[in-house]
């Protein structure tokens, strides 16, 4: 532009301080956006783009705007698109301003710092995560500003930190500037993709500075008093979050009252691939909640209960005492259907107290939010009465920690009308009888309006003009309007104000005096109502810690009642938890598949795993028969047991498991340049490094991504390692199509063979879905291909080729022959046993026999075994 207006100069000065945001610039009743912000916002929001200085000598300035009182859905749409929004308000009364009205940014809304419900999923946390590393240790801090949930932990390697971050699933990430470097950027690509990222310079992570921020936020508290002493990586990460809050929120967040520290060994560990493979919170194929374990288990009534249930699923316990306390509570609620039903009905009227508390503390709560807080608190006394009838320790803890906050609910009930309006400045919020001055002003306003009606009737009678009207607009205030045909009847005391085409407008001294009295009262009413509302909101904010504690207890109650409801409806059993090593499941079922395929009876299966004779189970059988379902159901039952839930089984005896590992399916990681086979080997390596005797390992096809011999060799070696290396000898379920692996059971005492029972009928197969002892003798690949829908000519051709392969008939070019009578060429190497001939197998078996210690009965059994090994 050739010349800037004062307003545009002010805009550009403010915008320069917030270059990475869309600036909402308040002009009267609108938020305006200019230049590049206008171009971007109009495209995302689908609103009209116009311009300033149009048809003037200066360059056109792109412009778009939205009404300030209905900005919420527009902000939500911009945040969903990954943008940050800076809210720039008028900070002085335009009537009192000399020159340009003062404006400043009052807050910045980012994807990780949203508190408005329009941008939030009710049963999902909205986390802002910060990562910091130093001396090969990694600190994580994450905050949900909408609830005040602030947690920290430290990990020993980057992969562990990234796995934990994947579990947290933040909307926005803060990283040190060093992570911009290409090498580090590639390492954290899975964390940064499709997320808002903010980079901070090194000084932000200075430990002294971060400790000062912590002291300011938590009323002088130190790392030691917060239980975070010695966390030299996690504290800088937490400090980065608090620094970001100061930058964006222009002050502290009062409802963030502490930091919760947790350690990985407090919970059953689940890496990213395990969470994905077990479909804990989202399905693999579509990323949907429905079809996941969370989707099945979530029968919570409240939003905060839904978030807590997800936390319990992601962080199963390692403390036997805490698990049993949860089980006791679930059992009592399950066995008391009347009490459970009443509690759930009461919870149904409880709003999201955590997020209400957040908005109240951040002074962004509306009158409807305060009314929701009151309605929720009124539910607490009857909830406590019902809990007092129950006896389990955890339910009593919930009862004792639930605070009805009678004084706050009484204050809001007295102050706020029953159904308050959405817009605070329009008035109509404060109830009659709460404030004497407000009641007096309202009486004046009502009387003034009544006077106007009486005056109109009086003037009609005095002038004889039946069409005379007293009206109001913002320009003239109240006025008397008379049509031109009646101008001759106008009294001398009428003062002309405006001439229209068919009428003229007048005022009188009496009318103006009443106007000043009425309009002055209405303006004062709006000011006083807003002031009184702020006082009530501040009184509620002062009790933020009590509200947060009550919200947490009610969320816990909601989850416990939800688990009891699920166990009752689905016929789950209470698992017997112990600190030994034996895992025994009778008639176990896959919770999700059973629920989603109710038209078909789910076939249950037994499982025995321990650190002795049943340490590693090799499971063979055709695809689609149920091997993967069986293995996953064991893992899910173990996880559900350690979160305190009942499980889908007739009986279960479950040990505390420290980690669940899974190596399932085929996938690649193009972002890091890793092939499918490389990903498979990296996941396998992670298992072999991290598994312990208390771990549960699920291996579904190892070595498929390479040649047959390489694959068999790798699978064999992995199985041997998990059996022989006592430090890493985890309870293992190993599904494979390599039938050679069944020979491991001959030489390893802790390995057992199982297969999925199949019945052949009329050249077809029927899957019985039952796990039975022994190895499978047939892969049934062609029959499975038929079930999958391959064309019949392809199936018939495959059968012919298979017959020739089994007979060793090959064309000279190495292709299986069909025509009879042609010369056979040497077939390609078949899949042989790892030990080659039967003679080699006998030799290897005899090497492991200690003849001098054999009893007569053992010798006879050995001879019988060797004889069977010689049979073709």
C-alpha positions in Angstrom: 0.0 0.0 0.0 1.2 3.5 -0.7 0.1 4.6 2.8 -1.0 2.7 5.9 -4.0 3.7 7.9 -3.4 3.8 11.7 -5.6 0.7 12.1 -3.6 -1.3 9.6 -0.3 -0.1 11.1 -1.6 -1.4 14.5 -2.6 -4.7 12.9 0.8 -5.2 11.2 2.7 -4.4 14.5 0.7 -7.0 16.4 0.8 -9.6 13.6 4.6 -9.3 13.5 4.7 -10.8 17.0 2.5 -13.8 16.0 3.7 -14.7 12.6 2.8 -18.4 12.8 -0.8 -17.8 13.8 -4.0 -16.6 12.2 -4.7 -13.3 13.9 -8.4 -12.6 14.9 -8.4 -8.8 15.0 -11.4 -7.4 16.9 -13.2 -4.5 15.1 -16.5 -3.8 16.8 -18.7 -6.9 16.6 -16.4 -8.8 14.3 -13.0 -10.5 14.2 -11.3 -9.4 11.0 -8.4 -11.2 9.2 -6.2 -9.5 6.6 -3.6 -10.3 4.0 -2.3 -13.9 4.0 -4.4 -14.7 7.1 -7.5 -13.7 5.2 -6.6 -15.9 2.2 -5.9 -18.9 4.3 -8.9 -18.5 6.6 -11.4 -17.9 3.8 -10.2 -21.1 2.1 -10.4 -23.2 5.3 -13.6 -21.7 6.6 -15.4 -21.4 3.3 -16.3 -17.7 4.0 -16.4 -14.8 1.6 -13.1 -13.0 0.8 -13.3 -9.3 0.1 -10.8 -6.4 0.3 -10.1 -3.0 1.7 -9.1 0.0 -0.4 -11.0 -1.4 -3.3 -11.3 1.0 -6.2 -8.8 3.3 -4.5 -5.3 4.2 -5.6 -3.7 1.9 -2.9 -3.2 -1.8 -3.4 -6.1 -4.0 -2.3 -5.8 -5.7 1.1 -7.5 -9.2 1.3 -10.1 -9.2 4.1 -12.5 -11.6 5.7 -14.4 -11.6 9.0 -16.7 -13.5 11.4 -19.0 -12.3 14.2 -17.2 -12.3 17.5 -20.1 -13.8 19.4 -20.2 -16.9 17.2 -16.5 -17.4 16.6 -16.3 -20.8 18.4 -17.1 -23.1 15.4 -14.8 -21.1 13.1 -11.9 -21.4 15.6 -12.6 -25.1 15.9 -12.4 -25.6 12.2 -9.1 -23.7 12.0 -7.6 -25.8 14.9 -8.8 -29.0 13.2 -6.8 -27.9 10.1 -3.7 -27.6 12.3 -3.6 -23.8 12.5 -3.0 -21.6 15.6 -5.3 -18.7 16.3 -4.3 -15.5 18.1 -7.3 -13.6 19.7 -6.6 -9.9 19.6 -9.2 -7.9 21.6 -10.0 -4.2 22.2 -8.5 -3.5 25.6 -10.2 -0.1 26.1 -13.7 1.3 25.7 -14.0 2.7 22.2 -16.1 5.5 23.6 -13.3 6.6 25.9 -10.5 6.0 23.4 -8.5 8.9 22.0 -7.4 8.0 18.5 -7.0 4.3 17.6 -8.5 1.9 20.2 -5.9 -0.1 22.1 -5.7 -3.8 21.2 -3.6 -6.7 22.3 -3.5 -10.5 22.0 -5.1 -12.0 25.0 -4.5 -15.6 24.2 -3.3 -18.0 21.5 -5.4 -21.1 20.8 -3.3 -24.0 19.4 -4.3 -27.7 18.7 -2.7 -28.7 22.0 -4.2 -26.0 24.1 -7.9 -26.2 23.2 -10.4 -25.9 26.0 -13.6 -25.3 24.1 -15.9 -28.4 23.7 -16.4 -27.6 20.0 -12.8 -28.6 19.3 -12.6 -31.5 21.6 -13.6 -35.2 21.6 -15.5 -35.9 24.8 -13.8 -39.2 25.7 -10.4 -38.3 24.4 -7.7 -36.3 26.2 -6.2 -33.4 24.2 -2.5 -33.6 25.1 0.3 -31.1 24.5 3.6 -33.1 24.7 7.1 -31.9 25.2 10.2 -34.1 24.7 13.7 -33.4 26.0 16.9 -35.5 25.9 20.2 -35.3 27.7 23.0 -37.8 28.3 21.0 -40.6 26.4 18.0 -40.2 28.7 14.6 -38.8 27.5 12.1 -36.8 29.4 8.4 -36.6 28.5 5.9 -34.1 29.9 2.3 -33.8 28.7 -0.6 -31.6 29.6 -4.3 -31.6 28.9 -5.1 -28.0 29.5 -8.8 -28.7 29.2 -8.7 -31.0 32.3 -5.5 -29.9 34.1 -3.9 -33.4 33.8 -0.1 -32.8 33.8 2.2 -35.8 33.9 6.0 -36.6 33.5 8.2 -39.6 33.0 11.7 -40.5 31.9 12.9 -43.2 29.6 16.3 -44.6 28.7 16.1 -44.6 24.9 14.5 -42.8 22.1 12.5 -45.7 20.8 10.9 -46.1 24.3 10.2 -42.4 24.4 8.5 -42.5 20.9 6.5 -45.6 21.9 5.3 -43.8 25.0 4.5 -40.7 23.0 2.5 -42.8 20.5 0.4 -44.1 23.5 -0.2 -40.5 24.7 -1.2 -39.5 21.1 -0.7 -35.7 21.6 -2.3 -33.2 19.3 0.7 -30.9 19.5 4.4 -31.4 20.2 7.2 -29.2 21.6 10.7 -30.1 20.7 14.2 -28.6 21.2 15.5 -26.7 18.2 18.1 -29.4 17.7 15.4 -31.8 16.5 15.1 -29.7 13.3 18.3 -31.3 12.1 17.6 -33.9 9.4 19.0 -36.9 11.3 16.9 -36.2 14.4 13.9 -35.2 12.3 14.0 -38.6 10.7 14.2 -40.3 14.1 11.1 -38.5 15.4 9.2 -38.6 12.1 6.5 -40.8 13.6 5.9 -38.3 16.4 5.8 -35.1 14.2 3.9 -36.3 11.2 0.5 -34.5 10.9 0.9 -32.7 14.2 1.5 -29.1 15.1 5.1 -28.7 16.1 6.8 -25.9 18.1 10.6 -25.7 18.5 12.2 -23.9 21.4 15.8 -22.8 21.7 18.2 -24.3 24.3 17.7 -21.6 26.9 14.0 -22.5 27.4 15.2 -25.9 28.8 17.6 -24.5 31.3 17.0 -26.4 34.5 17.1 -23.3 36.8 14.6 -21.4 34.6 12.3 -24.4 34.4 12.3 -24.8 38.2 11.4 -21.1 38.5 8.5 -21.6 36.2 7.4 -24.6 38.3 7.6 -22.6 41.5 5.5 -19.8 39.9 2.9 -22.2 38.7 2.6 -24.3 41.8 2.7 -21.6 44.6 6.4 -22.0 45.4 6.5 -25.8 45.2 9.8 -27.4 44.2 10.6 -30.5 42.2 11.1 -32.3 45.5 7.7 -31.3 47.0 6.0 -32.3 43.8 7.7 -35.7 43.8 9.8 -35.0 40.8 13.2 -34.7 42.3 16.1 -36.0 40.1 14.1 -35.9 36.9 16.8 -33.9 35.0 15.2 -34.6 31.6 11.5 -34.6 32.5 11.6 -31.3 34.4 13.0 -29.3 31.4 10.2 -30.9 29.3 7.7 -29.8 31.9 9.3 -26.3 32.0 8.9 -26.0 28.2 5.2 -26.6 28.5 4.8 -24.0 31.3 6.9 -21.6 29.1 4.5 -22.2 26.2 1.5 -21.5 28.5 3.0 -18.1 29.5 3.5 -17.3 25.8 0.0 -18.4 24.7 -2.4 -18.0 27.6 -0.8 -14.7 29.0 -0.8 -16.1 32.5 -0.9 -19.2 34.6 -3.6 -21.9 34.3 -4.9 -22.1 37.9 -6.5 -25.5 37.6 -3.1 -27.1 36.7 -2.3 -27.7 40.4 0.4 -30.4 40.3 2.5 -32.8 38.2 2.0 -36.5 38.4 5.2 -38.6 38.0 5.0 -42.2 36.8 7.5 -44.8 36.0 7.3 -47.5 33.4 7.8 -50.4 35.8 4.5 -49.4 37.5 2.6 -50.6 34.5 2.5 -53.5 32.1 4.5 -52.2 29.2 3.1 -52.1 25.7 5.1 -50.9 22.8 3.6 -49.1 19.8 3.4 -52.2 17.6 1.7 -54.2 20.4 -0.9 -51.5 20.9 -1.6 -51.5 17.2 -1.6 -55.2 16.7 -3.9 -55.8 19.6 -6.2 -53.0 18.5 -6.4 -51.6 22.0 -7.9 -48.2 21.2 -8.3 -48.2 17.4 -8.7 -50.7 14.6 -5.7 -51.4 12.4 -7.7 -51.2 9.1 -9.6 -48.0 9.7 -8.3 -46.4 12.9 -11.8 -46.5 14.3 -12.7 -46.8 17.9 -15.5 -49.3 17.1 -14.0 -52.7 16.7 -11.2 -52.0 19.2 -10.9 -53.2 22.8 -11.8 -49.7 24.0 -14.8 -49.6 21.8 -16.0 -52.9 23.3 -15.3 -52.1 27.0 -16.5 -48.5 27.1 -19.9 -48.5 28.8 -19.0 -45.4 30.7 -21.7 -42.7 31.2 -19.5 -39.6 31.6 -16.9 -38.1 29.3 -14.3 -38.1 32.1 -15.1 -41.8 32.8 -14.4 -42.6 29.2 -11.0 -40.9 29.3 -10.1 -42.7 32.5 -11.1 -46.1 31.0 -8.7 -45.4 28.0 -6.0 -44.6 30.5 -6.6 -47.9 32.4 -6.4 -49.8 29.1 -3.1 -48.1 28.1 -1.6 -48.5 31.6 -2.5 -51.9 33.2 -1.1 -52.2 36.7 1.8 -54.2 38.0 0.7 -53.8 41.7 -1.2 -56.9 42.7 -2.9 -55.1 45.6 -4.3 -52.3 43.4 -5.5 -54.9 40.8 -7.3 -56.8 43.5 -8.9 -53.6 44.9 -10.3 -52.8 41.5 -11.6 -56.4 41.1 -13.3 -56.3 44.5 -15.1 -53.1 43.5 -16.1 -54.5 40.1 -17.4 -57.7 41.7 -19.5 -55.9 44.3 -21.1 -53.7 41.7 -21.7 -56.6 39.4 -23.4 -58.6 42.2 -25.5 -55.6 43.2 -27.4 -54.7 40.0 -29.9 -52.4 41.8 -27.1 -50.2 43.3 -25.2 -50.3 40.0 -28.2 -49.2 38.0 -29.0 -46.3 40.4 -25.4 -45.1 40.4 -25.3 -45.1 36.6 -28.5 -43.2 36.4 -27.1 -40.6 38.8 -23.9 -40.4 36.8 -25.9 -39.8 33.7 -26.7 -36.3 35.0 -23.1 -35.4 35.7 -21.4 -33.2 33.1 -17.7 -33.2 32.3 -16.5 -31.7 35.6 -12.8 -31.9 34.6 -13.3 -29.7 31.5 -15.9 -27.4 33.2 -13.3 -26.8 35.9 -10.7 -26.0 33.3 -12.9 -23.4 31.6 -13.9 -21.9 34.9 -10.3 -21.5 36.0 -9.3 -20.0 32.6 -12.2 -17.5 32.9 -13.7 -18.8 29.6 -16.7 -20.5 31.2 -20.2 -19.4 30.3 -23.2 -19.1 32.5 -24.4 -22.4 31.0 -21.1 -24.0 32.2 -21.7 -22.7 35.8 -25.3 -24.1 35.6 -23.8 -27.5 34.4 -21.4 -27.4 37.4 -24.3 -26.8 39.8 -26.5 -29.6 38.3 -23.6 -32.0 38.5 -22.8 -31.2 42.1 -26.4 -31.7 43.1 -26.0 -35.3 42.0 -23.1 -35.9 44.4 -25.1 -36.3 47.7 -27.3 -39.1 46.4 -24.3 -40.8 44.8 -22.5 -40.7 48.2 -25.6 -42.1 49.9 -25.7 -45.0 47.6 -21.9 -45.6 47.9 -22.2 -45.7 51.7 -24.3 -48.9 51.3 -21.3 -50.6 49.6 -18.3 -52.0 51.4 -15.4 -52.7 49.0 -12.3 -50.6 49.9 -12.0 -48.8 46.5 -15.6 -47.8 46.5 -15.2 -46.4 50.0 -12.2 -44.4 48.9 -14.3 -43.0 46.0 -17.0 -42.1 48.5 -14.7 -40.4 51.0 -12.9 -38.4 48.3 -16.1 -37.2 46.6 -16.9 -33.6 47.7 -20.5 -32.2 47.0 -19.2 -28.6 47.4 -22.6 -27.5 48.7 -21.6 -23.9 49.1 -20.7 -23.6 45.4 -23.8 -25.3 44.1 -25.9 -23.1 46.5 -24.1 -19.9 45.2 -24.7 -20.8 41.6 -28.3 -21.8 42.3 -29.0 -18.5 43.9 -27.1 -16.4 41.3 -27.6 -17.9 37.9 -31.0 -18.2 36.2 -32.3 -21.8 35.5 -31.7 -21.6 31.7 -29.1 -18.9 31.1 -28.3 -17.5 27.6 -25.1 -18.4 25.7 -23.9 -14.8 25.3 -22.7 -13.2 28.6 -22.9 -9.5 27.6 -26.6 -9.7 26.6 -27.7 -9.9 30.2 -30.5 -12.1 31.6 -27.9 -14.3 33.5 -28.4 -13.3 37.1 -31.5 -14.5 38.9 -33.9 -12.1 40.6 -33.4 -11.6 44.3 -29.6 -12.2 44.2 -28.5 -8.5 44.2 -30.6 -5.6 45.5 -29.1 -3.0 43.1 -29.8 -5.2 40.1 -33.4 -5.8 41.2 -33.9 -2.0 41.5 -32.4 -1.3 38.1 -34.6 -4.0 36.6 -37.7 -2.4 38.2 -36.7 0.9 36.7 -36.2 -0.7 33.3 -39.6 -2.5 33.4 -41.4 0.6 34.6 -39.7 2.7 32.0 -40.9 0.5 29.2 -44.4 0.6 30.7 -44.2 4.3 30.7 -43.4 4.3 27.0 -46.6 2.3 26.3 -48.7 4.6 28.5 -47.2 7.7 26.9 -48.1 6.4 23.4 -51.7 6.0 24.4 -51.7 9.4 26.1 -50.3 11.1 23.0 -52.8 9.4 20.7 -55.6 10.7 22.9 -54.1 14.2 23.1 -53.5 14.6 19.4 -56.3 12.5 18.1 -53.8 10.8 15.7 -54.6 7.1 15.9 -51.6 6.0 13.8 -49.1 7.7 16.1 -46.3 5.4 17.2 -43.4 5.7 19.7 -40.5 3.7 18.4 -36.7 3.2 19.1 -33.5 3.0 17.1 -29.8 3.2 18.0 -29.4 6.6 16.2 -32.2 8.6 17.7 -33.2 6.6 20.7 -37.0 6.8 21.4 -39.1 9.0 19.0 -42.7 9.7 18.0 -43.5 9.0 14.4 -46.5 10.7 12.7 -47.6 10.3 9.0 -47.5 13.5 6.9 -51.3 13.4 6.5 -51.6 14.1 10.3 -48.9 16.8 10.6 -51.6 19.5 11.1 -52.5 17.9 14.4 -49.0 18.0 15.9 -48.8 19.9 19.3 -46.3 22.8 19.6 -44.1 21.0 22.2 -43.1 18.3 19.6 -39.5 18.8 18.5 -38.8 17.6 14.9 -35.9 15.1 14.6 -36.1 13.5 11.1 -38.2 13.8 7.9 -39.0 10.7 5.9 -40.8 10.3 2.6 -44.2 9.6 4.2 -43.7 10.6 7.9 -41.9 12.8 10.3 -40.2 11.9 13.6 -40.4 14.0 16.8 -39.3 13.9 20.4 -40.6 15.6 23.6 -38.8 16.7 26.7 -40.7 14.1 28.8 -39.8 11.3 26.3 -36.1 12.1 26.4 -36.0 12.2 30.2 -37.5 8.8 30.4 -35.2 7.5 27.7 -32.1 8.5 29.6 -33.5 6.9 32.7 -34.4 3.6 31.0 -31.4 3.3 28.7 -29.0 4.2 31.5 -30.6 1.5 33.7 -30.3 -1.2 30.9 -26.7 -0.4 30.3 -25.9 -0.5 34.0 -27.9 -3.8 34.3 -25.6 -5.4 31.6 -22.5 -4.1 33.4 -23.6 -5.2 36.8 -24.8 -8.7 35.6 -21.4 -9.3 34.0 -19.6 -8.2 37.1 -21.7 -10.4 39.4 -21.2 -13.4 37.0 -17.5 -12.9 37.2 -17.6 -12.9 41.0 -19.5 -16.2 41.0 -17.1 -17.7 38.4 -14.1 -16.6 40.5 -15.7 -18.2 43.6 -16.0 -21.5 41.7 -12.5 -21.2 40.3 -11.1 -20.8 43.9 -12.4 -24.3 44.6 -10.7 -25.8 41.5 -8.7 -28.5 43.5 -11.9 -29.7 45.2 -13.7 -29.9 41.9 -10.8 -31.8 40.3 -10.7 -34.4 43.1 -14.4 -35.0 42.9 -14.2 -35.3 39.1 -11.5 -37.9 39.4 -13.4 -40.0 42.0 -16.6 -39.9 39.9 -14.6 -40.9 36.8 -13.2 -43.9 38.7 -16.7 -44.9 39.9 -18.0 -44.6 36.3 -15.2 -46.9 35.0 -15.8 -49.5 37.8 -19.5 -49.5 37.1 -18.9 -49.8 33.4 -16.6 -52.8 33.9 -19.2 -54.4 36.2 -21.9 -53.8 33.6 -19.8 -55.4 30.9 -18.9 -58.4 33.1 -22.5 -59.0 34.0 -23.8 -58.7 30.4 -21.1 -60.8 28.7 -20.6 -63.5 31.4 -17.0 -62.6 32.2 -15.2 -64.3 35.2 -13.0 -62.8 37.8 -9.4 -63.9 37.2 -7.4 -65.2 40.1 -4.3 -62.9 40.1 -1.0 -64.1 41.6 2.7 -63.3 41.5 3.8 -66.7 40.2 4.4 -67.7 36.6 1.4 -70.0 35.7 -1.1 -68.7 33.2 -4.2 -70.9 32.9 -7.3 -69.9 31.0 -10.3 -72.2 30.7 -12.7 -71.6 27.8 -11.1 -68.2 26.9 -12.7 -66.0 24.3 -11.7 -63.0 22.2 -13.8 -60.3 23.7 -14.1 -58.1 20.6 -14.7 -60.8 18.0 -17.2 -62.5 20.3 -19.1 -59.2 20.6 -19.1 -58.3 16.9 -20.0 -61.7 15.6 -22.9 -62.6 17.9 -24.7 -64.4 15.1 -22.0 -67.1 15.2 -21.1 -69.0 18.4 -17.6 -68.2 19.4 -15.5 -71.4 20.0 -13.7 -71.0 23.4 -10.2 -72.4 23.9 -8.1 -73.4 26.9 -4.5 -72.1 27.4 -1.7 -73.2 29.7 1.5 -71.2 29.7 4.2 -71.3 32.4 8.0 -71.1 32.7 8.4 -74.9 32.7 6.9 -77.5 30.4 4.5 -75.1 28.6 6.8 -72.1 28.1 6.6 -71.9 24.3 3.6 -73.2 22.3 4.1 -73.7 18.6 0.8 -73.4 16.8 0.3 -74.6 13.3 -2.7 -74.7 11.0 -4.1 -73.1 7.9 -4.8 -69.4 7.5 -8.2 -68.2 8.6 -8.5 -71.1 11.0 -8.1 -68.9 14.1 -4.5 -69.0 15.1 -4.2 -65.2 15.3 -7.5 -64.9 17.1 -6.4 -67.4 19.7 -3.1 -65.7 20.4 -4.6 -62.2 20.6 -7.3 -63.3 23.0 -4.7 -64.6 25.4 -2.9 -61.3 25.3 -6.1 -59.3 25.7 -7.2 -61.5 28.6 -3.9 -60.8 30.3 -4.2 -57.1 29.8 -7.8 -56.9 30.9 -6.9 -58.9 34.1 -4.2 -56.4 35.0 -6.3 -53.4 34.5 -8.7 -54.8 37.1 -11.4 -56.0 34.7 -13.2 -59.4 34.6 -12.2 -61.4 31.6 -14.0 -63.4 28.8 -13.4 -67.0 30.1 -15.0 -69.6 32.3 -12.0 -69.5 34.7 -8.6 -67.8 34.6 -5.5 -68.0 36.8 -3.3 -65.1 35.7 0.3 -64.1 36.7 1.4 -60.5 36.7 3.0 -59.9 33.3 5.6 -57.1 32.9 5.4 -56.7 29.1 3.4 -57.9 26.2 5.2 -58.2 22.9 3.6 -58.9 19.5 5.1 -59.6 16.1 2.1 -59.8 13.8 1.4 -59.2 10.2 3.4 -57.5 7.4 4.0 -53.8 7.2 6.8 -51.4 6.1 7.9 -48.0 7.3 8.6 -45.9 4.2 9.2 -42.8 6.3 12.4 -44.4 7.7 13.2 -46.4 4.6 12.5 -49.8 6.2 11.2 -52.7 4.2 8.6 -55.1 5.4 11.3 -57.7 6.3 13.4 -55.1 8.0 10.5 -54.0 10.2 9.8 -57.6 11.0 13.4 -58.2 12.0 13.6 -55.0 14.1 10.4 -55.9 16.0 11.8 -59.4 16.6 15.1 -57.9 17.8 13.2 -55.6 20.2 11.4 -58.7 21.6 14.5 -60.7 22.1 16.3 -57.8 23.8 13.4 -56.8 26.1 11.5 -60.0 26.9 11.9 -61.4 30.4 10.6 -64.5 32.2 7.5 -62.4 33.2 6.7 -61.3 29.6 4.1 -62.6 27.2 5.3 -62.9 23.6 3.0 -63.3 20.6 4.8 -64.3 17.4 2.6 -64.7 14.3 4.7 -65.8 11.4 8.4 -65.0 11.7 10.6 -65.0 8.6 8.0 -64.8 5.8 9.6 -61.7 4.2 12.7 -63.6 3.0 13.5 -66.9 1.3 12.1 -70.1 2.7 15.3 -71.5 4.1 16.3 -68.1 5.6 12.8 -67.7 7.1 12.8 -71.2 8.6 16.3 -70.7 10.0 15.4 -67.4 11.6 12.2 -68.6 13.0 13.9 -71.7 14.5 16.7 -69.6 16.0 14.2 -67.2 17.5 12.2 -70.0 19.1 15.4 -71.6 20.5 16.5 -68.3 22.0 13.2 -67.7 23.7 13.4 -71.2 25.1 17.0 -71.6 26.0 18.0 -68.1 27.2 16.5 -68.1 30.7 16.9 -64.3 31.1 14.6 -63.8 28.1 12.5 -67.1 28.4 9.1 -65.4 28.1 5.8 -67.2 27.9 5.4 -67.5 24.1 2.7 -68.3 21.6 4.4 -68.9 18.2 2.2 -69.4 15.2 3.9 -70.6 12.0 3.4 -72.2 8.6 6.9 -73.7 8.8 6.0 -77.3 9.9 9.7 -78.0 10.5 9.4 -76.0 13.7 7.3 -78.7 15.3 10.5 -80.7 15.6 11.6 -78.4 18.3 9.3 -80.1 20.7 11.4 -83.2 20.4 14.5 -81.6 21.8 13.2 -78.9 24.0 11.3 -79.8 27.2 9.4 -76.5 27.4 8.1 -76.4 23.9 4.7 -77.9 23.0 3.0 -78.3 19.6 -0.6 -77.3 19.1 -2.7 -76.9 16.0 -6.1 -75.7 14.9 -8.5 -78.6 14.4 -9.7 -78.8 10.8 -12.1 -81.3 9.1 -12.0 -82.2 5.4 -15.2 -82.8 3.6 -15.8 -83.2 -0.2 -12.4 -81.5 -1.1 -13.3 -78.7 1.2 -12.3 -77.8 4.8 -14.3 -76.8 7.8 -12.5 -74.8 10.5 -13.4 -76.1 14.0 -11.6 -73.2 15.7 -10.4 -75.5 18.4 -6.8 -75.6 19.7 -5.7 -79.3 20.0 -2.3 -80.8 20.9 0.1 -81.8 18.1 1.4 -80.3 14.9 -0.6 -79.8 11.7 0.1 -82.2 8.9 -1.3 -80.1 6.1 -1.4 -76.4 5.2 -4.7 -76.5 3.3 -3.6 -73.5 1.3 -5.6 -74.3 -1.8 -8.8 -74.9 0.2 -8.3 -71.6 1.9 -7.8 -70.0 -1.5 -11.1 -71.4 -2.5 -12.8 -70.0 0.6 -11.2 -66.6 -0.2 -13.0 -66.6 -3.6 -10.2 -67.4 -6.2 -11.7 -68.4 -9.5 -12.4 -72.1 -9.9 -10.0 -72.4 -12.9 -7.2 -71.0 -10.7 -8.0 -73.4 -8.0 -8.0 -76.4 -10.3 -4.7 -75.3 -11.9 -3.1 -74.9 -8.5 -4.2 -78.5 -7.5 -2.6 -79.9 -10.7 0.6 -78.0 -10.0 0.7 -79.2 -6.4 0.3 -82.8 -7.5 3.2 -82.5 -9.9 5.4 -80.7 -7.3 4.7 -83.5 -4.8 5.6 -86.1 -7.5 8.7 -84.1 -8.5 7.6 -83.6 -12.1 9.1 -80.5 -13.7 9.6 -79.2 -17.2 13.2 -78.6 -18.3 12.8 -74.9 -17.7 11.9 -75.7 -14.1 8.1 -75.1 -14.5 5.8 -77.9 -13.1 4.6 -80.2 -15.9 1.0 -81.2 -16.6 1.4 -83.3 -19.8 2.3 -86.9 -19.0 5.2 -88.8 -20.5 7.7 -85.9 -20.7 11.2 -86.3 -19.3 11.6 -85.3 -15.7 14.2 -82.8 -14.7 15.6 -82.3 -11.2 13.1 -80.5 -9.0 14.0 -77.5 -7.1 15.1 -78.1 -3.5 12.0 -79.0 -1.4 11.6 -77.6 2.1 13.6 -80.1 4.2 14.0 -80.5 7.9 16.7 -78.3 9.4 18.5 -81.5 10.4 18.4 -83.0 6.9 17.8 -86.8 6.9 16.0 -88.9 9.5 19.4 -90.4 10.3 20.6 -86.9 11.3 17.6 -86.5 13.5 18.3 -89.8 15.3 21.9 -88.8 15.8 21.0 -85.4 17.3 18.4 -87.0 19.6 20.8 -89.6 20.9 23.5 -86.9 21.5 21.2 -85.5 24.2 20.7 -88.8 26.0 22.6 -89.4 29.3 22.6 -93.2 29.2 24.0 -93.6 32.8 21.0 -91.9 34.4 18.2 -93.5 32.4 15.7 -95.6 34.3 14.4 -98.8 32.6 11.1 -97.2 32.0 12.7 -94.1 30.4 14.9 -96.3 28.2 11.8 -98.1 26.9 10.1 -94.8 26.2 13.2 -93.5 24.4 13.3 -96.6 22.2 9.7 -96.1 21.3 10.4 -92.5 20.5 13.3 -93.4 18.2 11.2 -96.0 16.5 8.5 -93.4 15.7 11.1 -91.0 14.4 12.2 -93.6 11.8 8.8 -94.1 10.4 8.1 -92.2 7.1 
